[in-house]
Amino acid sequence: MIKSTATFDPEDGYYHNGVTRVCFYVVNSPLFNAFILFVIVMNTVVLSVDKHPEFDEDVQELFKIMNTIFTIVFTFEVVVKIIGVGARGFC
């Protein structure tokens, strides 16, 4: 697993906000990283079976819904990481 190199510095004014501290601990949590890795694998599976063979319209609609859910999860991940480690730490 990829581990964050960001360190928590209690003297840094950036971490005086409670939300920032919570996001920092969430981003560095092995459970969070395992969940994101699971979502990446599931997204890959859905994208790989999306076009071939052709599925019924109900299954295609399910794929669209799942892709929307994956997009929301990945957006949430980026927002939490940017808040937790800062823009410089994220980049």
C-alpha positions as CSV (number, residue, x, y, z in Angstrom):
1,M,0.0,0.0,0.0
2,I,1.1,3.5,-0.6
3,K,1.7,5.3,2.7
4,S,1.6,9.0,3.1
5,T,4.9,10.8,3.9
6,A,3.1,13.7,5.5
7,T,3.8,14.1,9.2
8,F,1.6,15.6,11.9
9,D,3.3,18.7,13.4
10,P,1.2,20.0,16.3
11,E,3.1,23.3,16.2
12,D,2.0,23.9,12.6
13,G,-0.9,26.3,12.5
14,Y,-2.5,24.4,9.8
15,Y,-3.4,21.5,12.1
16,H,-5.1,23.7,14.8
17,N,-8.4,23.2,13.1
18,G,-10.1,20.0,14.3
19,V,-11.5,19.1,10.9
20,T,-8.0,19.2,9.4
21,R,-6.7,16.9,12.1
22,V,-9.5,14.4,11.6
23,C,-8.9,14.4,7.9
24,F,-5.2,13.9,8.4
25,Y,-5.8,10.8,10.6
26,V,-8.4,9.5,8.1
27,V,-6.0,9.9,5.2
28,N,-3.3,8.0,7.0
29,S,-5.6,5.3,8.2
30,P,-4.8,1.8,6.7
31,L,-8.6,1.1,6.6
32,F,-9.2,4.2,4.5
33,N,-6.4,3.2,2.1
34,A,-7.7,-0.3,1.9
35,F,-11.2,0.9,1.1
36,I,-9.9,3.2,-1.6
37,L,-7.9,0.4,-3.1
38,F,-11.0,-1.8,-3.0
39,V,-13.0,0.9,-4.8
40,I,-10.3,1.2,-7.5
41,V,-10.3,-2.5,-8.1
42,M,-14.1,-2.6,-8.3
43,N,-14.1,0.4,-10.7
44,T,-11.6,-1.4,-12.9
45,V,-13.8,-4.5,-13.0
46,V,-16.9,-2.5,-13.8
47,L,-15.1,-0.6,-16.6
48,S,-13.7,-3.8,-18.0
49,V,-17.1,-5.5,-18.4
50,D,-18.9,-2.3,-19.4
51,K,-18.8,-2.8,-23.2
52,H,-18.2,-6.4,-24.0
53,P,-20.4,-8.4,-24.1
54,E,-23.4,-6.2,-24.5
55,F,-25.7,-6.4,-21.5
56,D,-29.3,-5.6,-21.1
57,E,-30.3,-2.0,-20.5
58,D,-31.0,-2.7,-16.8
59,V,-27.4,-3.8,-16.4
60,Q,-26.1,-0.9,-18.4
61,E,-28.1,1.4,-16.1
62,L,-26.5,-0.3,-13.0
63,F,-23.0,0.3,-14.5
64,K,-23.9,4.0,-14.9
65,I,-25.0,4.2,-11.3
66,M,-21.9,2.4,-10.1
67,N,-19.7,4.7,-12.1
68,T,-21.4,7.7,-10.5
69,I,-20.8,6.2,-7.1
70,F,-17.2,5.6,-7.9
71,T,-16.8,9.2,-9.1
72,I,-18.3,10.5,-5.8
73,V,-16.0,8.3,-3.7
74,F,-12.9,9.4,-5.6
75,T,-14.0,13.1,-5.3
76,F,-14.5,12.6,-1.6
77,E,-11.0,11.0,-1.3
78,V,-9.4,13.9,-3.0
79,V,-11.2,16.5,-0.9
80,V,-10.3,14.7,2.3
81,K,-6.7,14.3,1.3
82,I,-6.3,18.0,0.3
83,I,-7.8,19.0,3.6
84,G,-5.8,16.5,5.6
85,V,-2.3,17.0,4.2
86,G,-2.7,20.3,2.5
87,A,-2.5,21.1,-1.2
88,R,1.3,21.0,-1.2
89,G,1.4,17.6,0.6
90,F,-1.2,16.3,-1.8
91,C,0.8,17.3,-4.9
